[in-house]
Structures are given as C-alpha cells and as structure tokens.
Amino acid sequence: MSKVHPDSVINSSDVISFLFPFLLTPFHLSFPLYHPFPYPGAIADLVQEQKRIADNVSSTVTHAYSTLRTPLSRATYLLHHMDPPVPVTETTKLENPELLMTVLEVREQIEEAETPEEVDEIKRENRNRIESVVGELRRAFEEGDALRARDKTIELRYWEGLRKACDAWEPGKRVELVHE
C-alpha cells in the first residue's frame, strides 16, 4: 500500500494538475489506475490516523474525478483556474444571436417531437454539435485563448442542456432547458 506522510496536504488542484495529461483520454477508463488508496472502509486494520489520511485522499481524488469526468466541468474548472480567472457562471449567457436562435429551434424540435425516433435524430445531431464544440474547446485551451474557451464552454453548456432535454423527453411535455 502507498504511504502518505500525515502532514501531506493534497487538494483537488494537485490531483487535477497531476491528471491533466489524461484529460484528452477516456478518463473514466483510467481513473481507477490513479486512485492510489483503497476506500477507507475496506481496511479494518489501519490505525485511525491512516484511515483519516486515506479518507481525505480518497475524497479528494473522487472530487477531482467528478470535476474531470465531463468536458463541461473540466472546461469550467480550467477557466476558473486561469490567470486571471475567466468565470463561467449560471447567469453567463450566449452572446451569439445565431447560436441562440439555433438552440431555441432545437428546443422547439424536441418539444414538437411525437416519436422516440424523432428525438433520437435530434440526439444524433446534438451529439455531433457537442463533439465539434469539445474539439474547438480543446484547441482554444491549447492555444491559450481564454475568451474563445469561455464562449465554447457556454455553448457546450447549452448543447448539454439540450442533450438532457432529449433524455427527459416525453410526448407533449414542455421542454425545460437546465444549464449546469
């Protein structure tokens, strides 16, 4: 088992910095490889201090994983930790009127859909939009273009909201867009 000095301070930023090279891979597949501590409840013979440290590290790694798990939460985290920070809040809106119109049109298509097949087609189109925006977002971060990364993060938030609306679709039900 790995040893950690009791005075070690490990926070989510440390873990995310360590795991940053893996951001472009299917992170959920490699996460167990980078979770160096067993869950504290599984180790009955650890002394109390070791259990506390294991609990702290396990919690920190789990929090880092939840941050890195989706492109949207990764992008929001990275923008928040830029110098200077580029905040993306729940109230940050799209400034591109054409894009906003497209989002509203897709929302209307979801609302008017009568069959699961129609919704599946909207999902496919939306998945392509998400993949495209994630690629643009990756390039913006690689180039250090914080404002473009912010704009693409906001756009991704809208497409993710539409993805969730498709998942929650029921015939005749009003579509509510929820942005995280």
Residue pairs with C-beta under 8 A, 6 or more apart in sequence:
1 37
1 38
2 36
2 37
4 10
4 37
4 53
4 57
6 49
6 53
8 53
10 56
10 57
10 60
11 60
12 60
12 63
12 64
12 67
13 81
15 60
15 61
15 64
16 64
16 67
16 68
16 77
18 34
19 27
19 34
19 64
19 68
22 30
22 34
23 68
23 74
24 138
27 65
27 68
27 69
28 69
31 65
34 61
35 58
35 61
35 62
35 65
36 57
36 61
37 54
37 57
37 58
37 61
38 54
38 58
39 54
39 58
40 46
40 51
40 54
40 55
40 58
43 50
43 51
43 54
46 54
66 73
67 73
67 74
67 77
68 74
68 77
70 160
71 130
71 134
71 137
71 156
72 153
72 156
72 157
72 160
72 180
73 180
75 88
75 137
75 141
75 149
75 152
75 153
75 156
76 88
76 153
78 141
78 149
79 85
79 86
79 87
79 88
79 146
79 149
79 150
79 153
80 86
80 87
80 88
82 146
86 146
86 147
86 149
86 150
88 150
88 153
88 154
88 157
90 179
90 180
92 150
92 154
93 154
94 100
94 103
94 154
94 155
94 158
95 151
96 151
96 155
99 155
99 158
103 158
103 159
103 162
103 177
106 122
106 125
106 126
106 162
107 162
107 165
107 175
107 177
109 118
109 122
110 119
110 122
110 162
110 165
110 166
110 169
110 175
111 173
111 174
111 175
113 119
113 122
113 169
113 171
114 171
115 171
116 169
119 166
119 169
122 162
122 166
123 163
123 166
126 159
126 162
126 163
126 166
127 163
129 159
130 156
130 159
130 160
130 163
133 152
133 155
133 156
133 159
134 156
136 148
136 152
137 149
137 152
137 153
137 156
140 146
140 148
140 149
140 152
141 149
157 179
157 180
158 177
158 179
160 179
160 180
161 177
161 178
161 179
161 180
162 177
164 178
165 175
165 176
165 177
165 178
169 175
